Every structure is written in structure tokens, then in C-alpha cells.
Amino acid sequence: MVNQVLFPALVESNTRYVLMVKVNGKDSKTVVDALIKQVHKLPSELYKSLT
């Protein structure tokens, strides 16, 4: 069995800061939960311009 590891990314458009998250599944719940967990670690000013 092959493990599928994904690296979805969010980009902050003003500073071009890139947030990549390692995700061990490809279903949407797993990806969204991983992104939410990491976004909560960002300074609140960066939320406004994430894409």
C-alpha cells in the first residue's frame, strides 16, 4: 500500500508568506482540519489576506 501525503498550501497575498501543511489523507475533512489547525497559529493580521 502506498501512503499518499499531500501538502496543501495557503498564501498570504501581501507578504507572499506560504503556509504548507503535511496531510496524511486526501479527503476534504482531513485537509480542512489540518489547514484550520495551522491557521490558528498565525498572527490575526494575516487572516485577512489568505488565499
Distance bins in CASP14 RR format, pairs under 12 A and 6 or more apart:
PFRMAT RR
TARGET T0000
AUTHOR 0000-0000-0000
RMODE 2
METHOD distances of the structure
MODEL  1
2 25 0 0 0 0 0 1 0 0 0 0 0
2 26 0 0 0 0 0 1 0 0 0 0 0
3 22 0 0 0 0 0 1 0 0 0 0 0
3 23 0 0 0 0 0 1 0 0 0 0 0
3 24 1 0 0 1 0 0 0 0 0 0 0
3 25 0 0 0 0 1 0 0 0 0 0 0
3 26 0 0 0 0 0 1 0 0 0 0 0
4 22 0 0 0 0 0 1 0 0 0 0 0
4 23 0 0 0 0 1 0 0 0 0 0 0
4 24 1 0 0 1 0 0 0 0 0 0 0
4 25 1 0 0 1 0 0 0 0 0 0 0
4 26 1 0 1 0 0 0 0 0 0 0 0
4 27 0 0 0 0 0 1 0 0 0 0 0
4 30 0 0 0 0 0 1 0 0 0 0 0
4 31 0 0 0 0 0 1 0 0 0 0 0
5 20 0 0 0 0 0 1 0 0 0 0 0
5 21 0 0 0 0 0 1 0 0 0 0 0
5 22 1 0 0 1 0 0 0 0 0 0 0
5 23 1 0 0 1 0 0 0 0 0 0 0
5 24 1 0 1 0 0 0 0 0 0 0 0
5 25 1 0 0 1 0 0 0 0 0 0 0
5 26 0 0 0 0 1 0 0 0 0 0 0
5 30 0 0 0 0 0 1 0 0 0 0 0
5 31 0 0 0 0 0 1 0 0 0 0 0
5 34 0 0 0 0 0 1 0 0 0 0 0
6 20 0 0 0 0 1 0 0 0 0 0 0
6 21 0 0 0 0 1 0 0 0 0 0 0
6 22 1 0 0 1 0 0 0 0 0 0 0
6 23 1 0 1 0 0 0 0 0 0 0 0
6 24 0 0 0 0 1 0 0 0 0 0 0
6 25 1 0 0 1 0 0 0 0 0 0 0
6 26 1 0 1 0 0 0 0 0 0 0 0
6 27 0 0 0 0 0 1 0 0 0 0 0
6 28 0 0 0 0 0 1 0 0 0 0 0
6 30 0 0 0 0 1 0 0 0 0 0 0
6 31 1 0 0 1 0 0 0 0 0 0 0
6 32 0 0 0 0 0 1 0 0 0 0 0
6 34 0 0 0 0 1 0 0 0 0 0 0
6 35 0 0 0 0 0 1 0 0 0 0 0
7 18 0 0 0 0 0 1 0 0 0 0 0
7 19 0 0 0 0 0 1 0 0 0 0 0
7 20 1 0 1 0 0 0 0 0 0 0 0
7 21 1 0 0 1 0 0 0 0 0 0 0
7 22 1 0 0 1 0 0 0 0 0 0 0
7 23 1 0 0 1 0 0 0 0 0 0 0
7 24 0 0 0 0 0 1 0 0 0 0 0
7 25 0 0 0 0 0 1 0 0 0 0 0
7 26 0 0 0 0 0 1 0 0 0 0 0
7 31 0 0 0 0 0 1 0 0 0 0 0
7 34 0 0 0 0 0 1 0 0 0 0 0
7 35 0 0 0 0 0 1 0 0 0 0 0
7 38 0 0 0 0 0 1 0 0 0 0 0
8 18 0 0 0 0 0 1 0 0 0 0 0
8 19 0 0 0 0 1 0 0 0 0 0 0
8 20 1 0 0 1 0 0 0 0 0 0 0
8 21 1 0 1 0 0 0 0 0 0 0 0
8 22 0 0 0 0 1 0 0 0 0 0 0
8 23 1 0 0 1 0 0 0 0 0 0 0
8 25 0 0 0 0 0 1 0 0 0 0 0
8 26 0 0 0 0 1 0 0 0 0 0 0
8 28 0 0 0 0 0 1 0 0 0 0 0
8 30 0 0 0 0 0 1 0 0 0 0 0
8 31 1 0 1 0 0 0 0 0 0 0 0
8 32 0 0 0 0 1 0 0 0 0 0 0
8 33 0 0 0 0 0 1 0 0 0 0 0
8 34 1 0 0 1 0 0 0 0 0 0 0
8 35 1 0 0 1 0 0 0 0 0 0 0
8 36 0 0 0 0 0 1 0 0 0 0 0
8 38 0 0 0 0 1 0 0 0 0 0 0
8 39 0 0 0 0 0 1 0 0 0 0 0
9 16 0 0 0 0 0 1 0 0 0 0 0
9 17 0 0 0 0 0 1 0 0 0 0 0
9 18 1 0 1 0 0 0 0 0 0 0 0
9 19 1 0 0 1 0 0 0 0 0 0 0
9 20 1 0 1 0 0 0 0 0 0 0 0
9 21 1 0 0 1 0 0 0 0 0 0 0
9 22 0 0 0 0 0 1 0 0 0 0 0
9 23 0 0 0 0 0 1 0 0 0 0 0
9 31 0 0 0 0 0 1 0 0 0 0 0
9 34 0 0 0 0 0 1 0 0 0 0 0
9 35 0 0 0 0 1 0 0 0 0 0 0
9 38 0 0 0 0 0 1 0 0 0 0 0
9 39 0 0 0 0 0 1 0 0 0 0 0
9 50 0 0 0 0 0 1 0 0 0 0 0
9 51 0 0 0 0 1 0 0 0 0 0 0
10 16 0 0 0 0 0 1 0 0 0 0 0
10 17 0 0 0 0 1 0 0 0 0 0 0
10 18 1 0 0 1 0 0 0 0 0 0 0
10 19 1 0 1 0 0 0 0 0 0 0 0
10 20 0 0 0 0 1 0 0 0 0 0 0
10 21 0 0 0 0 1 0 0 0 0 0 0
10 31 0 0 0 0 0 1 0 0 0 0 0
10 32 0 0 0 0 0 1 0 0 0 0 0
10 34 0 0 0 0 0 1 0 0 0 0 0
10 35 1 0 0 1 0 0 0 0 0 0 0
10 36 0 0 0 0 0 1 0 0 0 0 0
10 38 0 0 0 0 1 0 0 0 0 0 0
10 39 1 0 0 1 0 0 0 0 0 0 0
10 41 0 0 0 0 0 1 0 0 0 0 0
10 42 0 0 0 0 1 0 0 0 0 0 0
10 46 0 0 0 0 1 0 0 0 0 0 0
10 47 0 0 0 0 0 1 0 0 0 0 0
10 49 0 0 0 0 0 1 0 0 0 0 0
10 50 1 0 1 0 0 0 0 0 0 0 0
10 51 1 0 0 1 0 0 0 0 0 0 0
11 17 1 0 0 1 0 0 0 0 0 0 0
11 18 1 0 1 0 0 0 0 0 0 0 0
11 19 1 0 0 1 0 0 0 0 0 0 0
11 20 0 0 0 0 1 0 0 0 0 0 0
11 46 0 0 0 0 0 1 0 0 0 0 0
11 49 0 0 0 0 1 0 0 0 0 0 0
11 50 1 0 0 1 0 0 0 0 0 0 0
11 51 1 0 1 0 0 0 0 0 0 0 0
12 18 1 0 0 1 0 0 0 0 0 0 0
12 19 1 0 0 1 0 0 0 0 0 0 0
12 39 0 0 0 0 0 1 0 0 0 0 0
12 42 0 0 0 0 1 0 0 0 0 0 0
12 43 0 0 0 0 1 0 0 0 0 0 0
12 45 0 0 0 0 1 0 0 0 0 0 0
12 46 1 0 1 0 0 0 0 0 0 0 0
12 47 0 0 0 0 1 0 0 0 0 0 0
12 48 0 0 0 0 1 0 0 0 0 0 0
12 49 1 0 1 0 0 0 0 0 0 0 0
12 50 1 0 1 0 0 0 0 0 0 0 0
12 51 1 0 0 1 0 0 0 0 0 0 0
13 46 0 0 0 0 1 0 0 0 0 0 0
13 47 0 0 0 0 0 1 0 0 0 0 0
13 48 0 0 0 0 1 0 0 0 0 0 0
13 49 1 0 1 0 0 0 0 0 0 0 0
13 50 1 0 0 1 0 0 0 0 0 0 0
13 51 1 0 1 0 0 0 0 0 0 0 0
14 45 0 0 0 0 1 0 0 0 0 0 0
14 46 0 0 0 0 1 0 0 0 0 0 0
14 47 0 0 0 0 0 1 0 0 0 0 0
14 48 0 0 0 0 1 0 0 0 0 0 0
14 49 1 0 1 0 0 0 0 0 0 0 0
14 50 0 0 0 0 0 1 0 0 0 0 0
14 51 0 0 0 0 0 1 0 0 0 0 0
15 42 0 0 0 0 0 1 0 0 0 0 0
15 43 0 0 0 0 0 1 0 0 0 0 0
15 45 0 0 0 0 1 0 0 0 0 0 0
15 46 1 0 0 1 0 0 0 0 0 0 0
15 48 0 0 0 0 0 1 0 0 0 0 0
15 49 0 0 0 0 1 0 0 0 0 0 0
15 50 0 0 0 0 0 1 0 0 0 0 0
16 46 0 0 0 0 0 1 0 0 0 0 0
16 49 0 0 0 0 0 1 0 0 0 0 0
16 50 0 0 0 0 0 1 0 0 0 0 0
16 51 0 0 0 0 0 1 0 0 0 0 0
17 39 0 0 0 0 0 1 0 0 0 0 0
17 42 0 0 0 0 1 0 0 0 0 0 0
17 43 0 0 0 0 0 1 0 0 0 0 0
17 45 0 0 0 0 0 1 0 0 0 0 0
17 46 1 0 0 1 0 0 0 0 0 0 0
17 47 0 0 0 0 0 1 0 0 0 0 0
17 49 0 0 0 0 1 0 0 0 0 0 0
17 50 0 0 0 0 1 0 0 0 0 0 0
17 51 0 0 0 0 0 1 0 0 0 0 0
18 38 0 0 0 0 0 1 0 0 0 0 0
18 42 0 0 0 0 0 1 0 0 0 0 0
18 46 0 0 0 0 0 1 0 0 0 0 0
18 50 0 0 0 0 0 1 0 0 0 0 0
18 51 0 0 0 0 0 1 0 0 0 0 0
19 34 0 0 0 0 0 1 0 0 0 0 0
19 35 0 0 0 0 1 0 0 0 0 0 0
19 36 0 0 0 0 0 1 0 0 0 0 0
19 37 0 0 0 0 0 1 0 0 0 0 0
19 38 1 0 1 0 0 0 0 0 0 0 0
19 39 1 0 0 1 0 0 0 0 0 0 0
19 40 0 0 0 0 0 1 0 0 0 0 0
19 41 0 0 0 0 1 0 0 0 0 0 0
19 42 1 0 0 1 0 0 0 0 0 0 0
19 43 0 0 0 0 0 1 0 0 0 0 0
19 46 0 0 0 0 1 0 0 0 0 0 0
19 47 0 0 0 0 0 1 0 0 0 0 0
19 50 1 0 0 1 0 0 0 0 0 0 0
19 51 0 0 0 0 0 1 0 0 0 0 0
20 34 0 0 0 0 0 1 0 0 0 0 0
20 35 0 0 0 0 0 1 0 0 0 0 0
20 38 0 0 0 0 1 0 0 0 0 0 0
21 30 0 0 0 0 0 1 0 0 0 0 0
21 31 0 0 0 0 1 0 0 0 0 0 0
21 32 0 0 0 0 0 1 0 0 0 0 0
21 33 0 0 0 0 1 0 0 0 0 0 0
21 34 1 0 1 0 0 0 0 0 0 0 0
21 35 1 0 1 0 0 0 0 0 0 0 0
21 36 0 0 0 0 1 0 0 0 0 0 0
21 37 1 0 0 1 0 0 0 0 0 0 0
21 38 1 0 1 0 0 0 0 0 0 0 0
21 39 0 0 0 0 1 0 0 0 0 0 0
21 40 0 0 0 0 0 1 0 0 0 0 0
21 41 0 0 0 0 0 1 0 0 0 0 0
21 42 0 0 0 0 0 1 0 0 0 0 0
22 30 0 0 0 0 0 1 0 0 0 0 0
22 31 0 0 0 0 0 1 0 0 0 0 0
22 34 1 0 0 1 0 0 0 0 0 0 0
22 35 0 0 0 0 0 1 0 0 0 0 0
22 37 0 0 0 0 0 1 0 0 0 0 0
22 38 0 0 0 0 1 0 0 0 0 0 0
23 29 0 0 0 0 0 1 0 0 0 0 0
23 30 1 0 1 0 0 0 0 0 0 0 0
23 31 1 0 1 0 0 0 0 0 0 0 0
23 32 0 0 0 0 1 0 0 0 0 0 0
23 33 0 0 0 0 1 0 0 0 0 0 0
23 34 1 0 1 0 0 0 0 0 0 0 0
23 35 0 0 0 0 1 0 0 0 0 0 0
23 36 0 0 0 0 0 1 0 0 0 0 0
23 37 0 0 0 0 0 1 0 0 0 0 0
23 38 0 0 0 0 0 1 0 0 0 0 0
24 30 1 0 0 1 0 0 0 0 0 0 0
24 31 0 0 0 0 0 1 0 0 0 0 0
24 33 0 0 0 0 0 1 0 0 0 0 0
24 34 0 0 0 0 1 0 0 0 0 0 0
25 31 1 0 0 1 0 0 0 0 0 0 0
25 32 0 0 0 0 0 1 0 0 0 0 0
25 33 0 0 0 0 0 1 0 0 0 0 0
25 34 0 0 0 0 1 0 0 0 0 0 0
26 32 0 0 0 0 0 1 0 0 0 0 0
26 34 0 0 0 0 0 1 0 0 0 0 0
27 33 0 0 0 0 1 0 0 0 0 0 0
27 34 0 0 0 0 0 1 0 0 0 0 0
28 34 0 0 0 0 0 1 0 0 0 0 0
28 35 0 0 0 0 0 1 0 0 0 0 0
29 35 0 0 0 0 0 1 0 0 0 0 0
29 36 0 0 0 0 0 1 0 0 0 0 0
30 36 0 0 0 0 0 1 0 0 0 0 0
30 37 0 0 0 0 0 1 0 0 0 0 0
31 37 0 0 0 0 0 1 0 0 0 0 0
31 38 0 0 0 0 0 1 0 0 0 0 0
32 38 0 0 0 0 0 1 0 0 0 0 0
32 39 0 0 0 0 0 1 0 0 0 0 0
33 39 0 0 0 0 0 1 0 0 0 0 0
33 40 0 0 0 0 0 1 0 0 0 0 0
34 40 0 0 0 0 0 1 0 0 0 0 0
34 41 0 0 0 0 0 1 0 0 0 0 0
35 41 0 0 0 0 0 1 0 0 0 0 0
35 42 0 0 0 0 0 1 0 0 0 0 0
35 50 0 0 0 0 1 0 0 0 0 0 0
36 42 0 0 0 0 0 1 0 0 0 0 0
36 47 0 0 0 0 0 1 0 0 0 0 0
36 50 0 0 0 0 0 1 0 0 0 0 0
38 46 0 0 0 0 0 1 0 0 0 0 0
38 50 0 0 0 0 0 1 0 0 0 0 0
39 46 0 0 0 0 1 0 0 0 0 0 0
39 47 1 0 0 1 0 0 0 0 0 0 0
39 50 1 0 0 1 0 0 0 0 0 0 0
40 46 0 0 0 0 0 1 0 0 0 0 0
40 47 0 0 0 0 1 0 0 0 0 0 0
41 47 0 0 0 0 0 1 0 0 0 0 0
42 48 0 0 0 0 0 1 0 0 0 0 0
42 49 0 0 0 0 0 1 0 0 0 0 0
42 50 0 0 0 0 1 0 0 0 0 0 0
43 49 0 0 0 0 0 1 0 0 0 0 0
43 50 0 0 0 0 0 1 0 0 0 0 0
44 50 0 0 0 0 0 1 0 0 0 0 0
END
